[in-house]
Every structure is written in C-alpha cells, then in structure tokens.
C-alpha cells in the first residue's frame, strides 16, 4: 500500500491556494478556509467571495475536501491497523496484552482497542526515508583516475569513495552507470575502511565480460564468498551500455535483494552466518577494473531506508476466519493463535502459537509481514460520517466538530479523538 506524505504546518498558515472546498447539494461548491464546524456540523468559512465569514447549514454539504498537495512530511508509522468495521489507521504498536491492543498514532500517544475489533495488522508500512541523493561535486574522495563531471567519471584504474552516516538496519542503494569502451567496475558497500585495497568486511558487486556477481568479503575465514552470480548477464546484453542498479540490504535477517533496470534478478540472497557479523561499515566506493581507455559515468546515486516489508506477503489473501494467521516476509503462512506482542530491546516481539509448534519462541516484528485476526467482519450499522486523513487513514465517526485548528470526532470504538486539521483530507457523510 502506497502511503501519502503529510505536512505539519498549522492550518492558519496555509495559503488560500490550499483552501478547503465544501461541496454542496446539486453540484454547488464554495472554496475558502474553514474557521469552525459546530457540533451540529454548521460550517463557518472565510471565503474571498465575501468580506464576512459564510455560514453553511449542517445538512447542506455533501463533502469537505482539504487541499494537501504540497504536504511533504513522510509517514513514519511502522504498522497499519485495519479494523473489522473497515477503518484503517497508521500506528505504532506498543503491546497486545489481556485481549487489548495498545498503540499510538501521529495525533494520539495512548489508544487501545479490543482485539475482537481488529481485522489485520500490517508491519513495515512506514515510508522509505531518503538518506542521500547525488553525487555532488567535492563530496566524494576521488583519486587521479576519477573526476566530477555531472557525475563520477572514471578514466582508468582507481576508486571514488564516500563515507556515509551510520546506515539503518534495512536500507536501499540505487545508482545508474554508463560506459564507453569495455565495462568493468566494482561497487563496494558497508565497508569499514576507505582503503579499497585492504582486507575488510563488506559486500561488493562486480560487473565485466564474465557477468554480474554479488560477493561477500571478510577479514576472517574465507576471504571472498559468492552470494549470487549471473554469468549470463554480460555487457553484450545491454545495447545502450548502461544500467540502473538497486541493492536492498536487510541486516537483521542477513538478506539482500538485487535488481537491474527494474528487473528483480534475485529476491532472497542470503549472507551465511559462517562469513561473520553482517557488514555495517560506513564507506561506499566505485572502482574501475577495466583499461585506461574505458570511461564509466556514475550518477543518480540514492540511499534510503527500507521500511516496507515484503510486498508479496501483503498480497496474500485471508483464507481462514476461525484462526489467527501470520505471514512472514517470505510469505510463509502460520495458522494458530497470536498470544502476545511485547516490547523488545530493539523492536516488538511477537509470540504466535500454532499446532505444529506449541512452544514457540518470540518472533521479531521485522520478520513479520501481516497478522490476520480471527473473526468475521463487523455487521454493525455504519456511523454517519467518514473522515479521511493523510497516509491512507480512514475513520468512520458518529460526530465531528472543528475549532482552533483541531478536528474532534466521536469514534464508536476509540471514543473521542482530537486530530490536527493539517492531517485531514476529506470529511463526508456516509452514503
């Protein structure tokens, strides 16, 4: 599920170009800035059409739409909570205990709901956070064989190196490379030194006439371990002499993914435990491994966090409503009972029991994609109003009012909620 970004400016600072639009009956509409909405949904709006605020009677509107096109703050909630009544909330899970799930949202620190009202809990739903975009002049360490020319450009043997701030446990690296002459390069990452000729713990991707290969380098034991080789993928296959590379690194689970030109070459590349601790260095480097007459240009380098769990697992469909169902990152399915969610040292720990493993060990949240909760969908009567928030949040509420930049709603399961109007995208009566 793709999540929209959000903005945190107070409503009074929004320009009129971002004004709210109130849709009226029979196709009418009025645009302006809402000053207030009373408990009986009487709307007071400041509009360029009138020197005085305009009041719209509660039953006259069919929708209130808030312009959030320029919103730029990204969703950071690691979970998406779906309720049996159809509501959806980006949340941060705290614990599941005594049949009650406790969680927080961007607009409320302490909320809870009975597990019988939960349909599904998605993990790893926060948006990827951009950590770096470049290259830019003078920010990479270049030896005499490299120069900056709207990208990193090689003219012979040598390396271009950069130190990055500590990377998260799960991250994505992308770059575009093109060449003139013979293709031959080596990209090292998670390296603990900028000395590319020294032994170190890192990963590296090499590409030449022999093909494409991802390898693990270690200072102890076996020095070089091939993780994934594509001998048939050679420069001759690329008529345009260029490729877009994407590498995804999941350190906690010791897995990598590799894509080239938008095509996934391998999804589950495992770094065996025998190679030692997962590389966590701060250096990345590009090295030319072909001749002095060959030219490589590297641009569109991007590094971001990787906070979304397996897309494949999220596409899995519920097949059982009598039991809880857990899908892990590899889309493996377990049917049984979710016993608890507790806080761990680094991340929540999930205890899930199934008939084949009656004494399970807690599972880190980073290894889980979805948990479906047992029980059928709700058959309760729909509340009269529908409130949509940024980041695909949907709340069905019994009543609402707006005052001083706050939307206050009465939710049939969560009680009274107070939400900044800067997060609201639409309010409408239920059809």
Secondary structure as UniProt FT lines:
FT   HELIX           11..13
FT   HELIX           16..18
FT   STRAND          20..24
FT   HELIX           25..27
FT   STRAND          29..37
FT   TURN            39..40
FT   STRAND          43..46
FT   TURN            48..49
FT   STRAND          54..56
FT   HELIX           58..60
FT   STRAND          61..65
FT   TURN            69..70
FT   STRAND          79..83
FT   TURN            84..85
FT   STRAND          88..97
FT   TURN            98..99
FT   STRAND          100..105
FT   TURN            106..107
FT   STRAND          108..114
FT   HELIX           115..117
FT   STRAND          118..123
FT   STRAND          130..134
FT   TURN            137..138
FT   STRAND          141..142
FT   TURN            144..145
FT   STRAND          146..148
FT   STRAND          152..154
FT   STRAND          158..163
FT   STRAND          170..180
FT   STRAND          185..191
FT   TURN            196..197
FT   STRAND          202..208
FT   TURN            209..210
FT   STRAND          211..217
FT   STRAND          224..230
FT   TURN            231..232
FT   HELIX           235..237
FT   TURN            239..240
FT   STRAND          242..250
FT   TURN            251..254
FT   STRAND          255..260
FT   TURN            261..262
FT   STRAND          263..270
FT   HELIX           273..275
FT   STRAND          283..288
FT   TURN            292..293
FT   STRAND          295..305
FT   HELIX           311..314
FT   STRAND          324..328
FT   TURN            329..330
FT   STRAND          333..342
FT   STRAND          349..354
FT   TURN            355..356
FT   TURN            358..359
FT   STRAND          363..364
FT   HELIX           365..367
FT   STRAND          368..372
FT   STRAND          385..389
FT   TURN            390..392
FT   STRAND          393..403
FT   TURN            404..405
FT   STRAND          406..411
FT   TURN            412..414
FT   STRAND          415..420
FT   HELIX           421..423
FT   STRAND          424..429
//
